[in-house]
Amino acid sequence: MHKALITGASRGIGKAIKNLFEERGIIVYSPSRQEMDLRSNESIEHYVSTLDNVDILVNCAGINELASIEEMTEEKLQEMIQVNLIAQTGLIKYITPVMKRQNYGRIVNFASIWCDFSKERRIMYSIAKSGVKGLTTAAAVELSKYNILVNAVAPGFVNTEMTSKNNTPEQIQTLAEALPIKRLAEPKEIAEFVYFLASEKNSFITGQTIFIDGGFSCV
Ligand SMILES: NC(=O)c1ccc[n+]([C@@H]2O[C@H](COP(=O)([O-])OP(=O)(O)OC[C@H]3O[C@@H](n4cnc5c(N)ncnc54)[C@H](OP(=O)(O)O)[C@@H]3O)[C@@H](O)[C@H]2O)c1
């Protein structure tokens, strides 16, 4: 039976992934922020040390605080990089020894369309999410020989609190109309693809950052 650690499962995309994995018989560990705070590397290392034989890691948690170059502070930038990038890196570091022993693992990181594109006031997010793309490539190079396949998904606009917090309803409508698919993604649509990447059915895709963006990157 597969066992997965999923971060950010209290709501949004992470919650949809947790629900889908559990429906399909995977045992899911989904720590709350109180159990594992991604702002603290000690908290991450400690939580992982309490787990047993996890073979799937979904690094879904993320934050997106908007700031222009002028508004950005060192403190805000460090928190964005910590939660969105360093935490994903730490989780890979601490969880892969057990995957290596099992000669099996599937890791799915969360990037964003803003890893390759950007928009005003997304500088901190783009810095962190482009780092996730680099992390995914580098981790795949080291880990694939142990049958630990590492990929990232780069969603476009998904119907979650993160999107509604950073865009007005009018802006969301304009964003949707500009997409070839003419609507936002629902969390479950992202979860389905994460499930594939995290399953045994994925036997040869590794090191990729795959856009799930309703055609955003085509126009
Ligand atoms: N929504 C989109 O349109 C979109 C597009 C591209 C990429 N993404 C990426 O997809 C992922 C999920 O996004 P979402 O829209 O589902 O986000 P969301 O609804 O805002 O949920 C964020 C999740 O991350 C957790 N989290 C944040 N800071 C944390 C911390 N310090 N320690 C532990 N957990 C923490 C939150 O836990 P709490 O409940 O405790 O706050 C929550 O479970 C993120 O990586 C995001 O960057 C989203």
PDBQT file of the ligand as one rigid body, heavy atoms in Angstrom, charges set to zero:
ROOT
HETATM    1  N1  LIG A 301      -4.345  28.674  -7.136  1.00  0.00    +0.000 N 
HETATM    2  C1  LIG A 301      -3.675  28.851  -8.246  1.00  0.00    +0.000 C 
HETATM    3  O1  LIG A 301      -4.199  29.441  -9.201  1.00  0.00    +0.000 OA
HETATM    4  C2  LIG A 301      -2.265  28.355  -8.401  1.00  0.00    +0.000 A 
HETATM    5  C3  LIG A 301      -1.626  28.545  -9.625  1.00  0.00    +0.000 A 
HETATM    6  C4  LIG A 301      -0.321  28.093  -9.792  1.00  0.00    +0.000 A 
HETATM    7  C5  LIG A 301       0.316  27.438  -8.749  1.00  0.00    +0.000 A 
HETATM    8  N2  LIG A 301      -0.321  27.275  -7.566  1.00  0.00    +0.000 N 
HETATM    9  C6  LIG A 301       0.412  26.582  -6.509  1.00  0.00    +0.000 C 
HETATM   10  O2  LIG A 301      -0.356  25.456  -6.101  1.00  0.00    +0.000 OA
HETATM   11  C7  LIG A 301      -0.123  25.182  -4.719  1.00  0.00    +0.000 C 
HETATM   12  C8  LIG A 301      -1.464  25.134  -3.982  1.00  0.00    +0.000 C 
HETATM   13  O3  LIG A 301      -2.120  26.372  -4.183  1.00  0.00    +0.000 OA
HETATM   14  P1  LIG A 301      -3.594  26.652  -3.618  1.00  0.00    +0.000 P 
HETATM   15  O4  LIG A 301      -4.220  27.628  -4.541  1.00  0.00    +0.000 OA
HETATM   16  O5  LIG A 301      -4.258  25.375  -3.301  1.00  0.00    +0.000 OA
HETATM   17  O6  LIG A 301      -3.205  27.453  -2.267  1.00  0.00    +0.000 OA
HETATM   18  P2  LIG A 301      -4.114  27.849  -1.022  1.00  0.00    +0.000 P 
HETATM   19  O7  LIG A 301      -5.547  27.534  -1.256  1.00  0.00    +0.000 OA
HETATM   20  O8  LIG A 301      -3.720  29.255  -0.695  1.00  0.00    +0.000 OA
HETATM   21  O9  LIG A 301      -3.546  26.846   0.121  1.00  0.00    +0.000 OA
HETATM   22  C9  LIG A 301      -2.215  26.964   0.528  1.00  0.00    +0.000 C 
HETATM   23  C10 LIG A 301      -1.860  25.776   1.390  1.00  0.00    +0.000 C 
HETATM   24  O10 LIG A 301      -0.482  25.910   1.807  1.00  0.00    +0.000 OA
HETATM   25  C11 LIG A 301      -0.413  25.798   3.227  1.00  0.00    +0.000 C 
HETATM   26  N3  LIG A 301       0.673  26.605   3.806  1.00  0.00    +0.000 N 
HETATM   27  C12 LIG A 301       0.987  27.893   3.530  1.00  0.00    +0.000 A 
HETATM   28  N4  LIG A 301       2.001  28.295   4.323  1.00  0.00    +0.000 NA
HETATM   29  C13 LIG A 301       2.328  27.236   5.117  1.00  0.00    +0.000 A 
HETATM   30  C14 LIG A 301       3.276  27.023   6.149  1.00  0.00    +0.000 A 
HETATM   31  N5  LIG A 301       4.111  27.992   6.549  1.00  0.00    +0.000 N 
HETATM   32  N6  LIG A 301       3.341  25.807   6.728  1.00  0.00    +0.000 NA
HETATM   33  C15 LIG A 301       2.488  24.812   6.371  1.00  0.00    +0.000 A 
HETATM   34  N7  LIG A 301       1.547  24.955   5.400  1.00  0.00    +0.000 NA
HETATM   35  C16 LIG A 301       1.477  26.161   4.788  1.00  0.00    +0.000 A 
HETATM   36  C17 LIG A 301      -1.766  26.331   3.711  1.00  0.00    +0.000 C 
HETATM   37  O11 LIG A 301      -2.000  25.912   5.033  1.00  0.00    +0.000 OA
HETATM   38  P3  LIG A 301      -2.918  26.808   6.042  1.00  0.00    +0.000 P 
HETATM   39  O12 LIG A 301      -4.341  26.407   5.774  1.00  0.00    +0.000 OA
HETATM   40  O13 LIG A 301      -2.405  26.447   7.402  1.00  0.00    +0.000 OA
HETATM   41  O14 LIG A 301      -2.659  28.256   5.703  1.00  0.00    +0.000 OA
HETATM   42  C18 LIG A 301      -2.694  25.704   2.669  1.00  0.00    +0.000 C 
HETATM   43  O15 LIG A 301      -2.956  24.355   2.990  1.00  0.00    +0.000 OA
HETATM   44  C19 LIG A 301       0.821  26.285  -4.222  1.00  0.00    +0.000 C 
HETATM   45  O16 LIG A 301       2.146  25.825  -4.257  1.00  0.00    +0.000 OA
HETATM   46  C20 LIG A 301       0.614  27.390  -5.245  1.00  0.00    +0.000 C 
HETATM   47  O17 LIG A 301       1.731  28.246  -5.316  1.00  0.00    +0.000 OA
HETATM   48  C21 LIG A 301      -1.607  27.708  -7.359  1.00  0.00    +0.000 A 
ENDROOT
TORSDOF 0
